[in-house]
Amino acid sequence: MTPSLMPAQRLRPAAHDTRRSPRAALAWLSLLLVGLIGCQSVPEAELLFRGGQVLSMEDDAPAAEALAVADGRILWLGAEADAQAWIGPDTEIVELAGRTLLPGFADSHLHLRGVANQLAELDLTGVASYQELVRRVREAAERLPPGTWILGRGWDQNDWPDTRLPHHAALSAVTPDHPVALRRIDGHALLANAVALRAADLNAQSVDPSGGRLLRDAEGQLSGVLVDSAMAPVGRQIPAQTEAEIRRRLAAAFPVLHAYGLTSVHDAGVSFDDADRFARLDRDGAFPLRAHLMIRAGAFDLEQPERNPAPRHDLTGSGRVQMRAIKAMSDGALGSRGAALLQPYSDEPEVDGLVITSPERVEALARFALRYGWQLCTHAIGDHANRFVLDAYERALADAPAKDPRLRIEHAQILHPDDLPRFAELGVLPSMQAQHQTSDAPWAVERLGEERTRLAYAWRSLVDSGVRIPGGSDAPVEVPDPLLAFHAAVTRRDVHGEPPGGWHPEQRLTRTEALKHLTSWPAYAAFREHELGSLAPGKLADLVVLSGDPLRTPDDELLDLRVDLTVFEGRIVFERNEPTDTATTVAP
């Protein structure tokens, strides 16, 4: 069935359009004409920042201390002494007072509805033991009518005294009247209680599906832990959210993202219905983000490619929502031993991970994407998965070359030395999440052994090979906080300062690279570097003000940096108002 988003549009072979937008071109033209005719007046700024450091993230750009905004675009940036020319009677002035202004942060891999759901469901992030998890679920069950599903996410057995994956028995004992489904923090495993297993018709006789595992105890009974595609039978039993509930949850998530300084996200795996939903929200003025949407690969018919919708660079004409990418899954996650490895896991030698999408299917998707103007973004964590995805991309590019396709591998966590240079050779972007390294470091050596961790989360090696690394959080897997990602990228240490000196510190990014990882490199990965990711006249006025200087703050004080102000399309959408807050907005 053709999605309602674009019922009349069909696919045609198309090249990517990376031209400057008409509004940006007009803004540039107006400034140029002012200079050419020698006019003594300049356009009046609606919003002006002065008295601080402006990090434009433009290569070789001179230092700036002020920036002017009008009509959602940047008018000018330069020396504070020249700012007065842009101030009119209605200009709102923000005194930076020595703080730092830079482009709004981008998260190049998160799950928007997952973030929204986590705010509304049982948050199990940081639970210290299985016993604590059971207690919190029991308390939730006591508040809910029998038969109500209890949903949650965030548990990680690697943080518990007993790091084995749990068994549902203790959970089922306290929830005899409620079906329970609790996703692991990585989203690639789920713990179901007995009621949920029965609802899904799963039992000891059930067989592992392709690309999934039903974990069992010593007696051959289901443990309740379902890995990757094995989660689907339980997922199908969970009641669907109403449209009103989805909108409420998203409305609650947007301010949270703004508080982290995020103005742009790449949503890694949505349905056509979600794309339609986000477009409707945007038309209603209720979608205050830039979103680069990746449609799940299963939504596409490769047998009859002309029946698929065409990619859309702007769904509503606002410049906020674009649908031009496909999300595929090649393997699972490292924490649940689903990442596909070339050699077995060091701590479970009979397991080498899961292949969720076959190499042949990945290649077919790549050929389809290259022919019809889609960008393919394939999840690959293990070194085996990364290799066969690169192989598939290489074959597809050789046979069906496309102009500037910017194919991506999402995560690219574990690489074989022979495969690392292939990203630059093929023009493939490794989309990586710095916090995954700090979360996984305490147990990654157990999974992989020392040798394989040398090219785990290999940011320095990849950048030195000649590629950009768009950064993100994979939220709700990690907190969608770009400052935590920045800290991880430049220190390779977690929020507790562990390990001292950093985990494989030779793979750290520089401060400037880490900021690009969260601003200009994601803009490039979404084909929007002409209007996002750096500060220049004519570009969109999506901005963030930090409490200090991320380039010079000592490593041990980086976690004290805060987002003081977030601006989207020239409007202040978040302002920190703690008692110690120094942010001021004054009249001219």
Secondary structure, DSSP 8 states (H G I E B T S, - for coil): ---TT-TT-------------HHHHHHHHHHHHHHHTT-S-----SEEEEEEEE----TT---EEEEEEETTEEEEEE-GGGGGGG--TT-EEEE-TT-EEEE-EEEEEE-HHHHHHHHHSEE-TT--SHHHHHHHHHHHHHTS-TT--EEEEEE-GGGSSS-S---THHHHHH-TTS-EEEEETTSSEEEE-HHHHHHTT--TT----TTEEEEE-TTS-EEEEEEEGGGHHHHTTS----HHHHHHHHHHHHHHHHHTTEEEEEEEEE-HHHHHHHHHHHHTT---SEEEEEEEGGG--SSSGGGS---BS-SSSSSSEEEEEEEEE-B--TTTT-S--SS-BTTBTT----BSS-HHHHHHHHHHHHHHT-EEEEEE-SHHHHHHHHHHHHHHHHHS--SS---EEEE--B--TTTTTHHHHHT-EEEB-HHHHHHHHHHHHHHH-TGGGGGBS-HHHHHHHT----B---TTSS---HHHHHHHHHH---TT--STT-SSGGG---HHHHHHTTTHHHHHHTT-TTTSSS--TTSB--EEEESS-TTTS-GGGGGG--EEEEEETTEEEEE---TT---EEE--
